[in-house]
Each structure stands twice: as structure tokens, then as C-alpha cells.
Amino acid sequence: MSYELGEGRLVPSIAALIALAGVVVGGWALARAGRAGAERAAAAAMTAGLVGAVVGGLHAANAAGGLGTGNGLAGAVVALVLGAIATVIAGLALLRTRRRVKQG
């Protein structure tokens, strides 16, 4: 018995990794709001979060079967959740960065 990472698992796994990168970059941008590069990092995190959420949502909607069937539904759900978290964190970072630019 060999384990293969087929297309059913590969796409949501990549989407989850992209969304996780969005969470990390968004957290970095939120911690450094108002400094050089924070707005660009927040925009990148927003993009990564949206890509992860959309790809995860589409895969979850089109997955045949349930959890544990090898179709990548668990990875799609993880990508969807991480993408939503990355989007919220990036949005907060953008708001905080723009407020600091206006004040200072």
C-alpha cells in the first residue's frame, strides 16, 4: 500500500499553505503597522487569504464524499478557515497602517 498525494489532496493542501502564509505575513504586517513595507505586506496577506479561501471553498463545494475519503475535503476546510483568518488580520493591518499614516 503506497500513499499518493493526488490532485484531490494536492490542490487544497497548496491552498492551505498559501492561506497559512497569508496569516503569517498578515500577523507580521499587523505587528509592524505604520512602518515601511507594512501596507504592502498587508495587501499581500489579503491576496493570499482570499486565494486560499476561494480555492478551498470551491474545492469543498465540489468534493465528492465526506471527510476521510481522500478527496481533500479536510484540506479545503482548513484552507477556507485559514484564508478567512488571513483576510481579517490583513484587513486590520491595513486599517491600522492607514490610521497611522494619517496621524503622523
C-alpha positions in Angstrom: 0.0 0.0 0.0 1.5 3.3 -1.1 0.5 6.8 -0.3 0.0 9.1 -3.2 -0.8 12.8 -3.0 -3.2 13.1 -5.9 -5.0 16.1 -7.3 -7.8 15.7 -4.8 -5.4 16.4 -1.9 -2.8 18.5 -3.6 -4.9 21.5 -4.6 -6.4 22.1 -1.1 -3.1 21.4 0.5 -1.5 24.1 -1.6 -4.4 26.4 -0.9 -4.0 25.8 2.9 -0.3 26.6 2.7 -1.0 29.8 0.8 -3.6 30.8 3.3 -1.2 30.0 6.2 1.4 32.2 4.6 -1.2 34.9 4.5 -1.8 34.5 8.2 1.9 34.8 8.9 2.5 37.8 6.7 -0.7 39.4 8.0 0.4 39.0 11.6 3.8 40.5 10.7 2.1 43.5 9.0 -0.2 43.9 11.9 2.7 43.9 14.4 4.6 46.5 12.3 1.7 48.7 11.2 2.8 52.2 10.3 6.4 51.1 9.4 7.9 50.8 5.9 6.6 47.8 4.0 3.6 47.1 6.3 1.0 48.2 3.9 2.5 46.1 1.1 2.7 43.1 3.4 -0.9 43.5 4.4 -2.0 43.7 0.8 0.0 40.5 0.0 -1.6 38.8 3.1 -5.1 39.9 1.9 -4.4 38.4 -1.5 -3.1 35.1 -0.1 -6.0 34.9 2.3 -8.6 35.5 -0.4 -6.9 33.0 -2.8 -6.8 30.3 -0.1 -10.4 30.9 0.9 -11.8 30.9 -2.6 -9.8 27.8 -3.7 -10.7 26.0 -0.5 -14.3 26.9 -0.8 -14.6 25.9 -4.4 -12.9 22.6 -3.7 -15.1 21.9 -0.6 -18.2 22.6 -2.7 -17.2 20.3 -5.4 -15.7 17.5 -3.3 -17.4 14.1 -3.7 -17.9 12.2 -0.4 -17.1 13.3 3.1 -14.1 13.5 5.4 -11.7 10.7 5.2 -12.5 9.6 1.6 -9.2 11.0 0.2 -10.8 13.8 -1.8 -9.2 16.7 0.1 -12.3 18.0 1.9 -10.4 18.4 5.2 -7.6 20.4 3.4 -10.2 22.5 1.7 -11.9 23.3 5.0 -8.5 24.2 6.6 -7.8 26.4 3.6 -11.1 28.1 3.9 -10.7 28.8 7.6 -7.1 30.0 7.3 -8.0 32.2 4.4 -10.7 33.9 6.3 -8.4 34.4 9.3 -5.7 35.8 7.0 -8.2 38.2 5.3 -9.3 39.5 8.7 -5.8 40.0 10.0 -4.7 41.7 6.8 -7.7 44.0 6.9 -6.9 45.0 10.5 -3.3 45.7 9.5 -4.4 47.8 6.6 -6.7 49.8 8.8 -4.1 50.3 11.4 -1.4 51.3 8.8 -3.7 53.9 7.2 -4.7 55.4 10.5 -1.0 55.8 11.5 -0.2 57.4 8.1 -3.0 59.9 8.5 -2.0 60.8 12.1 1.7 61.0 11.6 
